[in-house]
Amino acid sequence: MSMGDFQHSVYIAGPFFNEKQLKLIQTIEETLEWMEIPFFSPRSFGALGEMGTEERAEAIKSVYAENIAQIAENKVMLAVIDDNDVGTIWEMGYASKLNRMDDRRRLITMSDQGYGMNIMLRECVDAHLHGFKNFNSCMTMATRRENFDGDKFMADRGEAW
């Protein structure tokens, strides 16, 4: 499958602040690369927490602006909801607002720790994945030119909390 088969690219939202979180984000990136699905990962900027004070102060506005632009540009967001990261939650809210204005957009959540969704998440996402079960078929369907049937993946969303 060539990159030309994909109409939409993926914005990867999720925490990458400890070894476990970083490994999951890297695995997602590697899987999308293997599938030849274009993506943007905010991790490409590096962790702001690892920057010095001056470097971080200079980077904050540009990182924010680039993330906002990439959320708008990438029609599919894959959001890792593990560990309740506030940045990921904010990105999902912004994507949800954009999705209401463009029905070609998709918001997909993923938990590698078995998290389900609360009522607010259940109503704004198109699919929910537990780990990599159904990952390839869901991401292929979400990024292809064909219609996305997220109902195929909603049975995997767990119980609302």
Secondary structure as the mmCIF struct_conf table of DSSP 4:
data_model
#
loop_
_struct_conf.conf_type_id
_struct_conf.id
_struct_conf.beg_label_comp_id
_struct_conf.beg_label_asym_id
_struct_conf.beg_label_seq_id
_struct_conf.end_label_comp_id
_struct_conf.end_label_asym_id
_struct_conf.end_label_seq_id
HELX_RH_3T_P HELX_RH_3T_P1 MET A 3 ASP A 5
STRN STRN1 PHE A 6 PHE A 6
BEND BEND1 GLN A 7 GLN A 7
STRN STRN2 VAL A 10 ALA A 13
BEND BEND2 PHE A 17 ASN A 18
HELX_RH_AL_P HELX_RH_AL_P1 GLU A 19 TRP A 34
TURN_TY1_P TURN_TY1_P1 MET A 35 GLU A 36
STRN STRN3 PHE A 39 PHE A 40
HELX_RH_3T_P HELX_RH_3T_P2 PRO A 42 PHE A 45
HELX_RH_3T_P HELX_RH_3T_P3 LEU A 48 GLU A 50
BEND BEND3 MET A 51 MET A 51
HELX_RH_AL_P HELX_RH_AL_P2 THR A 53 GLU A 73
BEND BEND4 LYS A 75 LYS A 75
STRN STRN4 VAL A 76 VAL A 80
HELX_RH_3T_P HELX_RH_3T_P4 ASP A 82 ASN A 84
HELX_RH_AL_P HELX_RH_AL_P3 VAL A 86 MET A 101
TURN_TY1_P TURN_TY1_P2 ASP A 103 ARG A 104
STRN STRN5 ARG A 106 SER A 111
BEND BEND5 ASP A 112 GLN A 113
HELX_RH_AL_P HELX_RH_AL_P4 ILE A 119 CYS A 124
BEND BEND6 ASP A 126 ASP A 126
STRN STRN6 ALA A 127 HIS A 130
TURN_TY1_P TURN_TY1_P3 GLY A 131 ASN A 134
HELX_RH_AL_P HELX_RH_AL_P5 PHE A 135 THR A 143
STRN STRN7 ARG A 144 ARG A 144
BEND BEND7 ARG A 145 GLU A 146
HELX_LH_PP_P HELX_LH_PP_P1 ASN A 147 PHE A 148
TURN_TY1_P TURN_TY1_P4 GLY A 150 GLY A 150
HELX_RH_AL_P HELX_RH_AL_P6 ASP A 151 MET A 154
TURN_TY1_P TURN_TY1_P5 ALA A 155 ASP A 156
BEND BEND8 ARG A 157 ARG A 157
#
